[in-house]
Amino acid sequence: MHNNMSLSKHLLQTIGKEGSKEGQLKQPCGLAAWHAGEIIVADRGNSRVQIFDRNGQYKYHFSYDNFRLPFDPVDVAVTRDDSILVTDYSNCKILVFDRHGQMIDQVGYHEIHGPWGITVKQDGSFYVVDRDIKCLVFYDMYGSYVKTIGGAKQGLNEFRFPLYVATSKGGQIYISDSASQAVKIFDGNGNCSGQVSIRGQKAGHIFWPTGVAVDKEDNVIVAEFQDVLGGGYNRLQRFKSDGTFIDRIDVDSHNLRHPEGLAVSQSIGSAQKLYVSDWGNNCVKSYQIYMS
């Protein structure tokens, strides 16, 4: 029996290693967990998206080469019909692929300039972080532009260097704003309702946040990295929806080096798997997390 809201700190497996062959990774960024247990990884350094099975074994990959610049996948998300959304940063597009890797549509025109993190809501609509314009862009389930929130000098809605985004079942939106050293919290209408923002390196503090994910109890998990000057901490921490610190997931011996994207699997009893793209080690690590 596990204590309420306790985390196992148990590293299950490491997927991939540095390289360009099938199943190898180079500077992996965002990732998503499919309902069948498969893992989708934006293998940015190799200009491709790779899919691994529930055991971490390579299945297939896909790319796209019909743009002026090389395919530049940063983050991935899965729609209700199992299509795969990919943010292509260099080409300023959100690409839509079927589950076999065939490109079927693209989203993003004048309203998007530097697409980075992406997440899909339960109703099929989705949000995209624009890192360059420092805002969050809303799209409906058909990929039509709805509105933009945030930007520079926008008061509570201001972003300085937003990266990744996640949503909860309750409709809250969590955005990692790395330069603000905070995770901003918004309601479903785009109104800022708070932030996780105690700056520092102690437990429960945040320094350089990257990936964000939400577990089945609507707690938010935050990845952080350590900069070249030693500021910050390579770690994974979990907070309640109001920003109250719960626990750290990893331990130092797991040797995370710039954790980037996060994704959680569907529940297995009282547990879920947490997947982390370890950018500095060119791999994906999975953890078992337990809840009440």
Disulfide bonds with the S-S distance in Angstrom:
none
